[in-house]
């Protein structure tokens, strides 16, 4: 999902930031689809391309051991 406002016909400021449980895997001043702010170019800043991360799945096999 592309995150970040702005863009549009007259440009605009963008501050693309991922939501909780998301990780940024790319960025652009244009954005794209799917997205919440369209594909208009940012005059300043940028949009973030974010993917959902299931934190429980990532840490479910982790455990403490002696010495590590």
Steps between C-alpha positions, in 0.01 A plus 500: 500500500632846413476734799533877507289799410558780258565478133206567273463753221682785674760286672517518876702394800516129579604329821467130424517291815400142557234405752551275803592143400624616159851527360620742232641316199528793259430864436409736217382853441225357277353213700280253319223249535380367734527818698313744718612819327498432127793529262552878496860613540612655829662842471688431826550182700389160382265208530583168664421153365408289802429132560324348798721301737356246739732555796372197690591274207850649485571451870304178565807277453733718709615396846775574751786254549792500738788706360307648207 
